[in-house]
Structures are given as C-alpha cells and as structure tokens.
Amino acid sequence: MDEFSYFKLKIDAKPTLFHGKTVRKNLTQTLWLKKIRPHILKENNYTCAICKHCPNEENYKELHVHEIEEYDFDNGVVKLIGLDLICANCHAFQHFKRSQLVLSPEQLDRLITHFTKVNNCSIEDYNLYRKKLQRSAFEQNIERIMFRQKSTITKIDHIRFAILGDIPFKDLVIERLKQKGVYYEYS
C-alpha cells in the first residue's frame, strides 16, 4: 500500500508529451466560462474538493476547474475522466513542476505549507513524498523508453482528446472537438 495514499493533496504530474494540451484550450470561451465553469461551481457548492476552501462570491476566481486526465501514449490521446473544482493553492500544488518555474521561493513555501495543512503532515513527510515521486517518475520514464524501443509505434503527429467521464455539456464538448478534428473515440 502506498504510504501516502491518505494524502488529499498530491502532485499531478502531466507527462511532457501532453504539456499544454487540454480539452479546455480546444473549447470556446463561451462554452467553458459561461456554461461548464458555472455548472461545476454550483455542483460543488463553490467549495474546493480538496481543502474545502469556500471563498465569498467576490473571490470565486480563487476556484479553478481542474481537468482530471489519463494518457494514452500509443495513440497520443488525452482522456478526460472528469472535472474537479479546486482552489488556486491546491491547483498550483497539483502542478508543482510548473509552479516551480513561475513562482517565487516565498510563494512555493506557502504552497508547501498549504500541502502540510491539507494533508495534516510534517515537512519531513512532504520531503519523503517528493523523493518518492522523483524515483517513481524516473522509473516510469525508463519503462516508457524501453517500451518504445521494443515496439513499432508510429510517430504521433498531433494530440487528440477522448471524453470518457461524465462532464457537463459533454455532447457540446465532443461536437467542438470533432469540429476541430481532435476528437478520438474509443470503440
């Protein structure tokens, strides 16, 4: 059993091949901001699913709609499993690798403090968690390299998207992805 399975807040490392590739970027602002986001806010009672932060109405921008994804390396597909409502701090921590590039050391320290509060753990637990993640990422990269060397995968020329979860306005999302030629349907 994973010694950190009880953590509510974890780093959600997106594989390099899929960086910057999201369903959201392929949708219109109207569909995302006027339909999907308000639906997710209301459905989740304007509360972060991880730390339970519930800002007042003027500060709803502190809440982000986070895409829960899985990845199909063979076909170059981002599989959208669902949408979560999480606060800006939880979201920045989930994307910690990116946050390290854009935040100041003080901001990173605040994220780490947020992590320890949410998970009710010590800074030592945080350090152990980060070390385990680094080892795991290294092992996964080695496995992918070995797999690709043994297989006859064709070069992926563009990333596509599959909608596997029950998300609001799913039919409209799929229609938009089809219009842009980036929808992938599993049979």
C-alpha positions as CSV (number, residue, x, y, z in Angstrom):
1,M,0.0,0.0,0.0
2,D,1.2,3.5,-0.8
3,E,2.3,5.2,2.3
4,F,1.0,8.5,1.0
5,S,-2.4,7.2,-0.1
6,Y,-4.2,9.2,2.7
7,F,-3.0,12.5,1.3
8,K,-5.8,14.6,-0.1
9,L,-3.5,16.9,-2.0
10,K,-0.9,15.4,-4.3
11,I,1.2,16.4,-7.2
12,D,-0.5,15.5,-10.5
13,A,2.4,15.3,-12.9
14,K,1.4,15.6,-16.6
15,P,3.7,13.7,-19.0
16,T,5.8,16.0,-21.2
17,L,4.3,14.8,-24.4
18,F,0.9,16.2,-23.3
19,H,2.1,19.5,-21.7
20,G,-0.2,22.4,-22.8
21,K,-2.7,20.0,-24.4
22,T,-6.1,20.3,-22.7
23,V,-9.7,19.9,-23.7
24,R,-10.3,23.5,-22.3
25,K,-7.9,25.0,-24.8
26,N,-10.0,23.5,-27.6
27,L,-13.3,24.9,-26.5
28,T,-14.8,28.3,-26.9
29,Q,-14.6,30.8,-24.0
30,T,-18.4,30.8,-24.0
31,L,-18.7,27.1,-23.6
32,W,-16.0,26.9,-20.8
33,L,-16.7,30.2,-18.9
34,K,-20.4,30.6,-19.4
35,K,-21.6,27.0,-19.2
36,I,-19.1,24.5,-17.9
37,R,-17.5,26.6,-15.1
38,P,-20.7,27.9,-13.6
39,H,-22.2,24.4,-13.6
40,I,-19.1,23.0,-11.8
41,L,-19.1,25.8,-9.3
42,K,-22.7,25.3,-8.4
43,E,-22.5,21.5,-8.5
44,N,-19.6,21.7,-6.0
45,N,-21.2,24.3,-3.8
46,Y,-18.4,26.8,-4.5
47,T,-16.0,24.7,-2.4
48,C,-12.6,23.2,-3.1
49,A,-12.9,19.5,-3.4
50,I,-9.5,19.0,-1.7
51,C,-9.1,21.6,1.1
52,K,-12.7,22.7,1.4
53,H,-11.9,26.4,0.9
54,C,-15.1,28.2,0.2
55,P,-14.5,31.9,-0.8
56,N,-17.1,34.6,-0.8
57,E,-18.8,35.4,-4.0
58,E,-16.3,38.2,-5.0
59,N,-13.5,35.7,-4.8
60,Y,-14.9,32.8,-6.8
61,K,-11.9,33.3,-9.2
62,E,-9.9,31.6,-6.5
63,L,-11.7,28.4,-7.5
64,H,-10.4,26.6,-10.7
65,V,-12.0,23.9,-12.8
66,H,-9.3,21.2,-13.0
67,E,-9.3,18.6,-15.7
68,I,-8.8,15.0,-14.4
69,E,-6.9,13.2,-17.1
70,E,-5.3,9.9,-18.1
71,Y,-3.0,9.5,-21.1
72,D,-2.8,7.0,-24.0
73,F,0.8,7.2,-25.2
74,D,0.3,4.7,-28.0
75,N,-2.4,6.8,-29.7
76,G,-1.4,10.3,-28.4
77,V,-4.7,10.8,-26.6
78,V,-5.6,12.8,-23.5
79,K,-8.5,11.1,-21.9
80,L,-10.7,13.5,-19.9
81,I,-12.1,11.5,-17.0
82,G,-13.8,14.3,-15.1
83,L,-13.7,17.8,-13.8
84,D,-12.9,18.9,-10.3
85,L,-13.4,22.3,-8.5
86,I,-10.2,23.1,-6.6
87,C,-8.8,26.3,-5.1
88,A,-5.8,28.1,-6.7
89,N,-3.4,26.8,-4.0
90,C,-4.4,23.2,-4.5
91,H,-4.3,23.7,-8.2
92,A,-0.8,25.2,-8.1
93,F,0.4,22.4,-5.9
94,Q,-1.0,19.8,-8.2
95,H,1.0,21.4,-11.0
96,F,4.1,21.8,-8.7
97,K,6.6,21.3,-11.5
98,R,5.2,24.2,-13.4
99,S,4.7,26.2,-10.2
100,Q,8.5,25.9,-9.5
101,L,9.2,27.6,-12.8
102,V,6.8,30.6,-12.3
103,L,6.5,31.2,-8.5
104,S,8.9,32.9,-6.1
105,P,10.6,30.9,-3.3
106,E,8.2,32.6,-0.9
107,Q,5.2,31.5,-2.9
108,L,6.5,28.0,-3.1
109,D,7.0,27.9,0.6
110,R,3.3,29.0,1.0
111,L,2.3,26.1,-1.3
112,I,4.3,23.6,0.8
113,T,2.7,25.0,3.9
114,H,-0.7,24.6,2.3
115,F,0.2,21.0,1.4
116,T,1.2,20.1,5.0
117,K,-2.0,21.7,6.4
118,V,-4.3,20.0,3.9
119,N,-2.6,16.6,4.4
120,N,-2.1,17.1,8.2
121,C,1.5,16.1,7.8
122,S,5.0,17.4,8.6
123,I,7.6,19.0,6.3
124,E,9.6,15.7,6.6
125,D,6.6,13.9,5.2
126,Y,6.5,16.3,2.3
127,N,10.2,15.8,1.6
128,L,9.7,12.0,1.7
129,Y,6.7,12.3,-0.7
130,R,8.7,14.4,-3.1
131,K,11.6,11.9,-3.1
132,K,9.3,9.0,-3.8
133,L,7.7,10.9,-6.6
134,Q,11.0,11.7,-8.2
135,R,12.1,8.0,-8.0
136,S,8.7,6.9,-9.5
137,A,8.9,9.4,-12.4
138,F,12.4,8.2,-13.2
139,E,11.3,4.6,-13.2
140,Q,8.2,5.4,-15.4
141,N,10.4,7.2,-17.9
142,I,12.8,4.2,-18.2
143,E,9.8,1.9,-18.7
144,R,8.4,4.2,-21.5
145,I,11.8,4.4,-23.2
146,M,12.2,0.6,-23.1
147,F,8.6,0.0,-24.3
148,R,9.1,2.4,-27.3
149,Q,12.4,0.8,-28.2
150,K,10.7,-2.6,-28.4
151,S,7.5,-1.5,-30.2
152,T,6.8,-0.2,-33.6
153,I,4.8,2.9,-32.5
154,T,4.3,5.4,-35.3
155,K,5.3,9.0,-34.6
156,I,2.4,10.9,-33.0
157,D,1.8,14.0,-35.2
158,H,-0.8,15.6,-33.0
159,I,-2.6,15.1,-29.7
160,R,-6.2,14.2,-29.7
161,F,-8.8,14.0,-26.9
162,A,-11.3,11.5,-25.7
163,I,-14.1,12.3,-23.2
164,L,-14.6,9.3,-21.0
165,G,-16.1,10.9,-17.9
166,D,-19.5,12.3,-17.2
167,I,-18.9,16.1,-17.6
168,P,-21.4,18.9,-18.0
169,F,-22.3,19.7,-21.7
170,K,-20.5,16.6,-22.8
171,D,-22.2,16.5,-26.2
172,L,-21.3,20.1,-26.9
173,V,-17.7,19.4,-25.9
174,I,-17.4,16.4,-28.2
175,E,-19.1,18.3,-31.0
176,R,-16.5,21.1,-30.6
177,L,-13.5,18.6,-30.5
178,K,-14.9,16.9,-33.7
179,Q,-15.2,20.3,-35.4
180,K,-11.5,21.0,-34.7
181,G,-10.5,17.5,-35.8
182,V,-9.0,16.5,-32.4
183,Y,-11.6,14.1,-31.1
184,Y,-10.7,10.4,-30.5
185,E,-13.3,7.8,-30.0
186,Y,-12.5,4.5,-28.3
187,S,-14.5,1.6,-29.7
